[in-house]
Amino acid sequence: MQKVNHEEYKKECEVRFNKMTDAEIIEAFNKQVGNTGWTTSRGIYLSALHKELDNRGFDFSAIGTSNSLSFKNKVILIGKKVEIDAK
């Protein structure tokens, strides 16, 4: 089994998210909804996703704070506000 370089993977995730459109960021978030599995790599991925939501100036108060995010519900983006998808 190959050892993952966590700092390298973190940077890779940050670069990948930075290149995505707003719609792609929301899609990446929604793909995580309902996933209860946990690994260090997933934690790094979700942390980078959280950071990108913040970097873009999104209001994600409906799903989290500066310290945490909830992946209980899918979301939509209305302007710069992340809202729970009512569908």
Secondary structure, 3 states (H helix, E strand, C coil): CCCCCHHHHHHHHHHHHHHCCHHHHHHHHHCCCCCCCCCHHHHHHHHHHHHHHHHCCCECCCCECCCCECCCCCEEEECCEEEECCC
